[in-house]
Structures are given as C-alpha cells and as structure tokens.
C-alpha cells in the first residue's frame, strides 16, 4: 500500500477517534459519536477538495472513509470511558492526525496545481479544518485558540514534504519526513508549551462599551 494511502487512512481513523472522544466528553449517544467522528474525519479533506474543484469529494467517491469513521466511533462508544484522561488522549491523537493529513493535503494540492504555495495551503487546511469543526460542534476550546503552536506545525510538515519531493526524494521518504516534522513541532508545542510571539495590542473591549 503506498505511503500516502496509509497516511490517508491513518488520518481518517485518528481524527475520527478525536471526534468520538469529544462526544464522550459531552456524554452524547451513539449517533452523536458517529456524527462528530465523521465530521472531524472528513471535514478537512472535504474543504480541500472543494477548494481544488475535485468533485465528487473523496468520501463520496470512496465511502470507505465514512465506514472507517463509523467503526472507530462505535468502538470508542464502548471503550472511551476506560481512558483516564480523554482530553489528553484527544490532543495527542489530534497531533498524529494533523501530521498525517498535512502531508496528504499537501500532496493532493501539489499534484492538482503544481504550486508550492497551494500545496502549503491545502496541507494546512486538510490538517486543521476537521479539528476546528469538531471543537465548534462539541463546544470545546478551539485548537486554533489554544496558545500552543498548531497551524504552524501543519505548515511545517507540508513545507518539508513538498520540498523533499521537489529535490527528488522518493515519495515514501518525503511523506515520512513531512509527517515527522509536523508531529515534532506539534508534539514539542504540547510537551514544552512552545508558542509564537503574541501581538502587543491591548485586549479587545466589550462591544457594549464601544457602541
């Protein structure tokens, strides 16, 4: 099985697991588990395909992605309570899914456009949009608003993958390098609290005070 296909299925399964864990934290029923798992798993790839004009989108052309997401959700419906800290598992699984999906997204964007810039955008979009949807629907603090580096890690993995491909490395080597780069940056951010510099402007005022 090609390395990109492995990363594709791995990203789907891992992101589906994070969606199911969010459902577990909110004590939803099994339909809630399946819904959040599927939205999280296919959200980023759907947005990528829409941006690239790739229709039908990937999960319509190949429903196996929905089946994988559903299976993961059902398994976690019966096992999520066994985890001591579901949120800790969620953020680390999210890091794995993000690292896998940024490479997959960058590969599809580069293949469709031949543009380095487009590949970076589609890599970051594929890797992060599903997690953003998950957090909004589950009422969790968005990963984009957490202080640790997130989108930057996806951009880093996408950049390393495209650069490695451009210099002529085999696709398998480029994919592994991209995955490891993204995971190392995100993992370091989670473990060591790495952050980008923040703006020095004062916090925004309450709209009622302004109007």
Beta strands, then each sheet from edge to edge (+ up, - down):
end
